[in-house]
Each structure stands twice: as C-alpha cells, then as structure tokens.
Amino acid sequence: MSKTTNCGLFIDFGSTFTKAIAIDFDDERVVGRAQSPSTVETDITLGLNAVLDKINKTQEVEPAYRYNLACSSAAGGLRMVTIGLVPELTAEAAKRAALGAGAKVVGVFSYKLTKKELHELEAMAPDIVLLAGGTNGGDQETILHNAVSLSRCNLHAPIVVAGNKVASDEIQAILVSGHKEYLITDNVMPEMGVLEVDKARSIIREVFINRIIEAKGLKKAEQFIDGILMPTPTAVLTAARLLSQGTAKEEGLGELVVVDIGGATTDIHSIARGDPTQPGVIVHRRVAASGPASSP
C-alpha cells in the first residue's frame, strides 16, 4: 500500500479480543486487519500494540492514518441496573434506554424497592443505575421512595434519573443529601404508552465513555488514538442503520437484521419499519393523488 493520508484505522477494544481494521478510502478497500487478546486487566496498550504491529507488518510502508478511532465493550461494558414503576411500562422503557446505550443490564426492579431488593442491588455492584418511574404529573410516591432508598444504600455508582419530572427537584435534594452522584434527564415515559429514551440513552453513553475510559484501563490508549467515540453495541447499531438506509450518494439495503457474536455477549440489531404482525391487523396507507380527480 502506498503511503496515503486518506486511510482510517478503526479499533474495537472487546472483552476478549482487541481488533483493528485499516481502510483505504481512495480505493474503498480493506488494506489490513488483525486481532489480539485484550489486556484490559493489566495494560490495555499491550494488546493494542500487538494489533498495530500485526497490521503494520502487512503493509509495504508504514501507513499514515487520517483517522484513528475506537469503540469499546472492554470488560463486558458497563453493568447497569434499571428501576421503574410498572414492569411492562416504565421499567421496560428504562431497560430499552440502557440497552440502546450499550450497557449490560444486570438487574431490573419495579415498584418500591424492598430492603431485600436493595441488598441485591448492592451485591450486583453496578457501574450505573437508571432510576425511572411515573409519567409526568403521575405517580410520585414510588420514585421518591426509591430515591430515598438509593440515597441511603451502600452504592457508589452514578444515578441517572429519568422519571416523573414533577418529582425531579425533590429527588435532586434527596440524592444530594445522600452524597450520591446523579444526573437528571427527560422522562423515558412522559405519557402512558409513549417512549422517549433518546435523552436518557445519550446521558448513559456519555457516562459509559467517561467511566469505561477511566475505570476499565483505556486512558493509556488515548495517546495512540483520536478517541473512543461510542460503546461497541452503539457502533454496530449505527453501522447497521447506515447499511440499511444508505447515504445521499448510495442506496441502502433496506430492512435487515445484524447478529454481532462477541466474546462476552451476542447482540442482535434490527432496522425495520416495525409493521404490525398480529393476525387481523390491516395497515391502511393514504396515497396522494398524482393528478386532478376525475368526475364520476
């Protein structure tokens, strides 16, 4: 490969393997790929250097990369617990927000937390907690009870609050009094049956990146790369959406399912319309007339 500045190096710090791929944008081709066991528990740069050495040895000259970008699910990603009101409503909304942000959901709790459940939560030692519950203007008692429980427990993880906005000020005071790290964002279910998880998902991703770089040993890798942009599951979902929908210059493939088989988890992403599939459901679509209506 001739030396060019229009190449990109893309790295994935996985839970079992660190992988890298080099792409020449001018020729639109993969010019190198390699993987090596991840070394998160010792020194992340050991596995990274092994991968870079393998790729460089396949090149005729040392490549100059225009981009050095990475994603990560190192050490299994962020362990997350979600707390909601009704299991099939706000608890499920909270879980969707967590999964969409690349977190590994290790526990889901509903209604008011009991002492037994609080002990279980502490034993899980999550990296982050998502506290939801109640539509805006709806039930406040449950989420306030759970906020008090979290403020008093032996938990050292940031708490993302995404529940009834009417209770936000009181929840903030409760968590401050308990010396807990917290972030308050929009309700994941502002109205009954309405899911709005994008804000919560964005906050979780931010926490994911900040904490995974610091806590999972990736800080040392920053001297080799431009930055870790997103969790690996989010990167795969973004790539699937691009492949499905295409760009302004190239048409996408349409509806698809992507199966990502990793060392610690298997993730499945789908890009589709989500049309009803239940028997007896008929979809009616209004088609605009292309010309003047004819008289009967």
ChimeraX attribute file (.defattr): number of C-alpha atoms within 10 A of each C-alpha:
attribute: neighborCount
match mode: 1-to-1
recipient: residues
	/A:1	12
	/A:2	11
	/A:3	13
	/A:4	15
	/A:5	14
	/A:6	15
	/A:7	23
	/A:8	21
	/A:9	22
	/A:10	18
	/A:11	24
	/A:12	23
	/A:13	28
	/A:14	25
	/A:15	20
	/A:16	18
	/A:17	21
	/A:18	27
	/A:19	22
	/A:20	22
	/A:21	18
	/A:22	23
	/A:23	19
	/A:24	21
	/A:25	15
	/A:26	10
	/A:27	10
	/A:28	9
	/A:29	11
	/A:30	13
	/A:31	17
	/A:32	19
	/A:33	19
	/A:34	19
	/A:35	20
	/A:36	20
	/A:37	17
	/A:38	25
	/A:39	21
	/A:40	22
	/A:41	10
	/A:42	10
	/A:43	15
	/A:44	20
	/A:45	21
	/A:46	16
	/A:47	20
	/A:48	24
	/A:49	15
	/A:50	17
	/A:51	23
	/A:52	22
	/A:53	11
	/A:54	16
	/A:55	21
	/A:56	16
	/A:57	11
	/A:58	14
	/A:59	14
	/A:60	10
	/A:61	11
	/A:62	14
	/A:63	20
	/A:64	15
	/A:65	17
	/A:66	15
	/A:67	17
	/A:68	18
	/A:69	19
	/A:70	23
	/A:71	21
	/A:72	28
	/A:73	28
	/A:74	27
	/A:75	20
	/A:76	18
	/A:77	25
	/A:78	27
	/A:79	20
	/A:80	24
	/A:81	25
	/A:82	27
	/A:83	28
	/A:84	30
	/A:85	26
	/A:86	14
	/A:87	17
	/A:88	10
	/A:89	21
	/A:90	31
	/A:91	25
	/A:92	23
	/A:93	24
	/A:94	32
	/A:95	27
	/A:96	18
	/A:97	26
	/A:98	28
	/A:99	17
	/A:100	22
	/A:101	27
	/A:102	28
	/A:103	28
	/A:104	20
	/A:105	19
	/A:106	14
	/A:107	16
	/A:108	18
	/A:109	20
	/A:110	22
	/A:111	18
	/A:112	19
	/A:113	22
	/A:114	13
	/A:115	11
	/A:116	8
	/A:117	13
	/A:118	19
	/A:119	13
	/A:120	12
	/A:121	22
	/A:122	14
	/A:123	11
	/A:124	15
	/A:125	17
	/A:126	21
	/A:127	22
	/A:128	26
	/A:129	27
	/A:130	26
	/A:131	27
	/A:132	31
	/A:133	35
	/A:134	29
	/A:135	23
	/A:136	19
	/A:137	12
	/A:138	16
	/A:139	16
	/A:140	21
	/A:141	14
	/A:142	17
	/A:143	28
	/A:144	19
	/A:145	17
	/A:146	24
	/A:147	24
	/A:148	17
	/A:149	19
	/A:150	22
	/A:151	20
	/A:152	16
	/A:153	15
	/A:154	14
	/A:155	21
	/A:156	15
	/A:157	15
	/A:158	18
	/A:159	24
	/A:160	22
	/A:161	26
	/A:162	31
	/A:163	32
	/A:164	24
	/A:165	23
	/A:166	15
	/A:167	18
	/A:168	20
	/A:169	10
	/A:170	14
	/A:171	24
	/A:172	17
	/A:173	13
	/A:174	20
	/A:175	19
	/A:176	13
	/A:177	12
	/A:178	16
	/A:179	12
	/A:180	19
	/A:181	15
	/A:182	19
	/A:183	16
	/A:184	19
	/A:185	18
	/A:186	19
	/A:187	28
	/A:188	34
	/A:189	25
	/A:190	22
	/A:191	15
	/A:192	12
	/A:193	11
	/A:194	13
	/A:195	18
	/A:196	18
	/A:197	23
	/A:198	15
	/A:199	15
	/A:200	25
	/A:201	23
	/A:202	16
	/A:203	17
	/A:204	28
	/A:205	23
	/A:206	16
	/A:207	19
	/A:208	24
	/A:209	22
	/A:210	15
	/A:211	19
	/A:212	22
	/A:213	19
	/A:214	12
	/A:215	13
	/A:216	20
	/A:217	19
	/A:218	21
	/A:219	17
	/A:220	13
	/A:221	19
	/A:222	15
	/A:223	9
	/A:224	13
	/A:225	15
	/A:226	13
	/A:227	17
	/A:228	23
	/A:229	15
	/A:230	21
	/A:231	27
	/A:232	23
	/A:233	23
	/A:234	21
	/A:235	18
	/A:236	20
	/A:237	20
	/A:238	14
	/A:239	13
	/A:240	21
	/A:241	21
	/A:242	16
	/A:243	18
	/A:244	19
	/A:245	18
	/A:246	14
	/A:247	10
	/A:248	7
	/A:249	6
	/A:250	9
	/A:251	12
	/A:252	15
	/A:253	13
	/A:254	14
	/A:255	15
	/A:256	14
	/A:257	12
	/A:258	15
	/A:259	11
	/A:260	15
	/A:261	10
	/A:262	14
	/A:263	11
	/A:264	14
	/A:265	13
	/A:266	10
	/A:267	15
	/A:268	13
	/A:269	18
	/A:270	15
	/A:271	17
	/A:272	13
	/A:273	8
	/A:274	8
	/A:275	9
	/A:276	10
	/A:277	8
	/A:278	7
	/A:279	6
	/A:280	7
	/A:281	9
	/A:282	10
	/A:283	7
	/A:284	6
	/A:285	6
	/A:286	5
	/A:287	6
	/A:288	6
	/A:289	7
	/A:290	6
	/A:291	6
	/A:292	6
	/A:293	7
	/A:294	5
	/A:295	4
	/A:296	3
